[in-house]
């Protein structure tokens, strides 16, 4: 069940009614757990067992940890949690990738080994909820969090349906305290929550799927011969598609959470107005970048062990961040490019520190433009099925395919120019703000008008129904 | 307790205004396109096909499934079939531009299917060198892996699609933009419209019939040499294997050569002489094979653009074909 479906609209209506029944808070939470499992079962009912395994294992491990008398005992318990979560993730997401690469390695060493291809269906959202469960156990191991007293609350934390399949990646310390006292949205919160839901659906269904996705498909399908215009339009359109797709999901999740009285963290803050790559990662998929920072980069030593080690840690975190997105070397390459960008930025800042010409508004604007272009270039391997496709597309950007006939029509180019030009301009204008403060500055009638336009656009843009891109991660 | 974010303002008023404006705009948009001749149209996608296939399975022994190409999709109306043979329930599962063989194979292999089949055989997809199997294979794959909620979602969407013109693909903002930028005019209604039961209504007056016929002829000429005897025998054997599997479960199959007319029929008859292709096939399979030329009521009906029947002719054709089946006692 995806947010941009009629079945979800009916499901949400039912959940909102159920959540506002005059029953105890405990029963309401139990209802939320059950409807969350139903929501997950809409894809593949047996996979609910994975949610239960993650919930029970991490709950048991976390509760046992404070009772462990030795550090070794605590470490052993942590290992159980990591093995369980990485085991599930590794089997369902990376098994074929690992066996194929092992077979490739063997063949390169002269051993004729062919790996069997396993018919494994990837459970949606597994990368998200396993990371959430691990953050809970790691925090208890580190002593920054105490085991929670209620299994029901913990089950709701792991399974809470609005953000179960594509984030934001929640932290226990953020979510679990919200389960203590009864929560229900006020009229203002409901109004804002539903507005977020409409905005998220508009981003996903109208901008990502309706306007950009078809021409991204066309451009990347003809990557082998893409001319300069097609390659640039395809790349920029994908930059827009991935943003509106993922940001749309996150905004919907926040909106639905708010309608149920829960506060979910912001996952995007106008990322295409970022000035520099550090800034970009503080604005793009914020909950993943903070997860990688807290549990990987800092665990590796962060920036406390000298320049070389800091740069290594940055690269390691980004490469693994790339691999988190999918079992393919093209995702690793995307992470690697971002690692290089972050390293380059650090070195650049060191060299240019104190130089007046690299300060001020003009330099900042130039920084935003350069950041956006390099981030867009990095999306090319991310979108490509193979490195061949990615190199072809990159070659097209620089005109290596000569005067190839264009596969995109003039109106496609108009769409990319309008949608991406408008997006970049809007994000630049409100880059130091938030969605909420933008909405707060609008008069009520303008909010009503914008909502009406988005609702109309949702009805008249019945594009191809696509799942959210981040579901596959 | 963490505070919940909220935005100040009269939200009830905001939402009321938004909904009133949205409803007014949508009603206006709907009326605009209706006044320009558009009618509701259901989208022909894997989801709808899978839903129909599921219904055919559930109908048990009473089910008669129509498989084939666009000629069957536009030419055999399940409603009319049911009028003539009310004891049976007909399901339209033909796929445009595709060979019916993957679907035939799938039904033959599926023990849950216990109904009968009408298998339309387009000469190009059965005797041509490159039978187009990609789309049926993809749709069958979708069928196998779809989530259980998919059928509910499809049913809900059809309720809107069959009632609202604003759900028609030609009037979406992207299509509107394409028409305005490239053709400098508003979109005009197309000649094809799908019903929720997957029967496609064709109005030849809304398409360029000469261009359509030229298109089919061009496709025929670009096809390459027709298959030889050995390949024909292999394909017939495969069909017969499927027939035997269906027969083992009490199922029956009728093969049908749909009508084509004019220059296209002549070109097809030249590319695949009946004696060397159709007659060989009809002798190789242990179920009846009906050629439209053999039934006078069918042979007299002409196609809109050489290849497809207009929906009024399709109704005549279906009625005559169903009567022929009844006469032969095929689907009692």
Interface residues (C-beta under 8 A of the other chain):
Chain A: X1 X5 X6 X7 X10 X42 X43 X44 X45 X121 X174 X177 X178 X180 X181 X183 X185 X186 X187 X188 X189 X190 X191 X192 X194 X195 X210 X211 X214 X258 X261 X262 X263 X409 X410 X411 X414 X415 X436 X439 X440 X444 X445 X447 X448 X449 X451 X452 X455 X456 X457 X459 X460 X461 X462 X463 X465
Chain B: X1 X2 X3 X4 X5 X6 X7 X8 X9 X10 X11 X12 X13 X14 X15 X16 X17 X18 X19 X20 X21 X22 X25 X26 X29 X43 X47 X145 X147 X148 X149 X152 X153 X156 X157 X160 X161 X166 X167 X169 X171 X172 X173 X174 X177 X178 X180 X181 X182
